[in-house]
């Protein structure tokens, strides 16, 4: 059962969150360092995020939202590295589209996860944040490269924090014995 293995791989979700936070902090520390640096930071983050998602989906034989999310994230990362002289506006739209697609996939995953964990909402919140961020980028494209860098950094830090919280929540539930068993049942609390 895919959901049961999610509890075993809590660390991968937390690690994705840490990568997002690091990306956000690096972007905040040097927002004026140049668009090319921001392009490479975004490309690296999208590639790492995509590899994590695809690896997890293949290992656990799921072909749903997580696999699609991973493929799209990987594709956005490749496009970013293949087109490094991208303009600020094109980068803005690329990141906005990526965030919206990622948000939809996160919400789809949250709906599936909710059937397994009563009251779990962090994955859905990550999806909502991603969609809101993408919509903001499309709605206000003339804000300038510096403002976009700060928005991207803030989004990455908040999104990463939510993923870290979700990872540790899954770890906590696993250690308390509330993680679902591969047969679909739930372990009795220890």
Number of C-alpha atoms within 10 A of each C-alpha: 13 16 19 20 16 21 24 13 14 20 17 18 24 23 17 23 25 20 21 27 24 18 22 25 17 14 24 18 11 14 20 15 11 12 19 15 15 23 22 15 19 22 24 20 22 25 22 17 23 25 17 20 23 22 14 20 20 12 10 15 12 14 11 12 20 23 22 18 24 25 18 19 27 24 16 23 24 15 14 23 18 11 11 16 13 17 13 19 17 12 21 23 16 18 23 24 20 21 24 20 19 25 25 19 23 25 22 18 18 22 15 13 20 16 11 17 17 8 9 17 15 20 25 22 18 25 24 20 21 28 23 16 23 25 16 13 23 16 11 11 17 13 11 12 20 18 14 20 21 19 18 24 23 19 22 26 22 18 26 25 19 22 26 25 17 22 24 16 17 24 21 15 15 18 13 13 15 19 26 22 15 12 8 13 12 15 13 10 10 7
